[in-house]
Amino acid sequence: MTKSFEQTSLPNQSETSIGSTVPLIDPKDNSTTRQKNHLILLIVSFALVLSPISLSIYNPAIVDIREYFQTTELIVDALTAVYTLFFGSAPLFWGSYSDTFGQRRKSYLIAITLSTFSSVVCLISPNIWLLMFARTLQACGAAAMNCLGAGVISDVYELTGKGQAYGIYFLVYNFGEIGGPIIGGYLTEYFGWRYIFLFLSIFGVILFIIIFFFLPETFNYHSTNIPQFSQEKTKIQFNPLSSFKLLSYPNISLIIIYISSIWLMTFTNYIIIPKVFSSQYHISTSNVGLMFLAPGIGFMIGSMIGGKYSDYIVSKFIANTDEEIYPEVRLRSVWFCCILVPITFLAYGWSLEMNIKIYWSLILIFIGSFGTLFTVNILSIYLVDSYQNNCASVIALSECVPALTGGLFQLILSPLQNSLGIGWMFTLLTAINLLCSLLLVIVYLRGKSWRIKYDTFN
């Protein structure tokens, strides 16, 4: 009989420091557990929208903000890069905090409050520097949503249903990816760029109310193997940088390097679309927002199919072999897209360089974005399965390293583009990604032995 590598027992109750005692899911209540799980998935998925929409709603307004503050292209690029850097760094704090203290719900409420407050500051910012500072705080709050939601899903879902749950989770994420630029484009063109932050302020208030009243605490104190959560309470030591220790495990670090290489092309595209499409194809601000539909829909479909397909691969393995199930089985589902993504983005870069018809560029963005989320979704599940006791922290790390890499690259994007041209710049990026695909092969072949050697799999 095969063995599952997922902890599935659920807690009974927990005392939260914000609000009253919130009842947890009762694992003995078999008639309603599945419905409760689906409701929790719906709530954390809706909360996740705050993360991409806070990032993407700003993109169509880049040109207008530069003109409003009469600043340089480099400063505006720096505004985007700083947001990306903190957007990637902040989950280290949130993931470590929620794993260490077992407080998913409290972390949600604090992060949403921070994001909402900073949105109000952005709304009234009189200069570019205060806007940059407020966007930094906004990034720190909004960035919490992904790792916290990943922790919640790991708390309540079993192995064979986790891929589908993550698929739905990232599907909703992409409503933010799609809706953010569209909302941002129309608000900027017809009302002014400040209204995008009014929208985010209202959205944050609504989200806080939903989390406060309807999300239970899901962290399971009694089934975890983390020492500080033994029934005899010990002194808890909180270190937000502790997540970096996970990079010492090669099965984790190599996966994150690959994820960084694939996201690098998307982070580049966030700046390329509003700049190049508006100047090269003479598209208005509102229509620039519509251009983000192509990658957004690609992300959405890729997320759903990737999660579902990885569950199919795992179920097929369980049905066809008596061998004990292990996390690397999921990696069998990523090979096709590992080739598809660099080829597509290479063609996309040269389509812009050669100024071909715009619909070809949009088709290529769609395909490349499909492959990106198809792959990243599966790799995220692999990381959670490989390090279940610190699932929020490992997801936070998988966000931090790509965002740090992407943010630093965004700082040099304009001079690099001017030096190489768009075609050769994407040639460089796709070559890096293609080489990093070899790391996935190494993890597939050696990951199981590494987990045994380094005891990362409990």
Salt bridges, closest charged atoms under 4 A:
GLU6 OE1 - LYS162 NZ 2.43
ASP29 OD2 - LYS36 NZ 3.74
GLU73 OE2 - ARG66 NH1 3.58
GLU73 OE2 - LYS275 NZ 3.82
ASP77 OD1 - LYS275 NZ 2.69
ASP99 OD1 - ARG104 NH1 2.87
ASP155 OD2 - ARG104 NE 3.04
ASP311 OD1 - ARG330 NH1 3.23
GLU323 OE2 - LYS448 NZ 3.59
GLU328 OE1 - ARG451 NH2 2.55
ASP385 OD1 - LYS162 NZ 2.84
ASP385 OD2 - ARG330 NE 3.17
